[in-house]
Amino acid sequence: MDLLIYHANQCDPKKCTGRKLARFGIARLTHRISDLRGYLILSPFSERALSPADRYSCRGLAALDCSWAEAERVFERIHANTRALPFLLAANPVNFGRPFRLSTAEALAAALFILGEREQASLVLSKFSWGHTFFELNREPLEEYAAAKDSAEVVRIQSEYI
Ligand SMILES: C[S@@+](CC[C@H](N)C(=O)[O-])C[C@H]1O[C@@H](n2cnc3c(N)ncnc32)[C@H](O)[C@@H]1O
């Protein structure tokens, strides 16, 4: 699946997971919001949860690599085609153990897993020393979300974990 990252240039380049994915040719970077057209955009502010039913409804997946402090303002400019990821724990060193606050790489990998693209999900996180920890921490909910029929079922499953 095609992966696109809108990059807002707000992060420490050494720690930025989006830049790292681009360096490995796993995702493309863009600085233009208009390039996101047609992509399913991963947004923690979306009212709709991602589910396997989204699998064929987009040309690819997009994330917005920006600072968490600026995220609400950046996402104000994005209106269509957004999806939130359900309850999952971050494994990255900056937000380890925090629910919902995933790095760009974790968000893309989780979305790929839910959409049935498990090999690509593993490839995304294989570039990070903590990548396997994300799957270990979240294996059970990820399996359940990936087997859900639609967004409403994902939300129901999520409520059992919160
Ligand atoms: C705010 S940026 C932070 C990037 C961080 N500096 C890094 O290097 O990975 C993380 C992006 O991943 C996606 N993301 C993270 N958590 C998410 C969630 N719970 N639901 C949907 N998307 C999420 C969003 O696209 C979000 O903008």
The ligand as an ORCA input file, in Angstrom:
! r2SCAN-3c Opt
* xyz 0 1
  C       1.823     14.079     15.747
  S       2.922     13.167     14.705
  C       4.333     12.958     15.759
  C       5.505     12.487     14.929
  C       6.742     12.191     15.727
  N       7.497     13.394     15.878
  C       7.556     11.097     15.034
  O       8.746     11.291     14.794
  O       7.002     10.063     14.717
  C       2.267     11.498     14.655
  C       1.271     11.250     13.528
  O       0.929      9.856     13.505
  C      -0.482      9.711     13.302
  N      -1.082      9.260     14.582
  C      -0.493      9.128     15.787
  N      -1.359      8.669     16.722
  C      -2.544      8.509     16.079
  C      -3.859      8.071     16.486
  N      -4.135      7.709     17.733
  N      -4.843      8.036     15.537
  C      -4.589      8.403     14.258
  N      -3.389      8.833     13.821
  C      -2.381      8.886     14.716
  C      -1.021     11.080     12.911
  O      -0.923     11.238     11.508
  C      -0.056     11.995     13.674
  O      -0.041     13.287     13.144
*
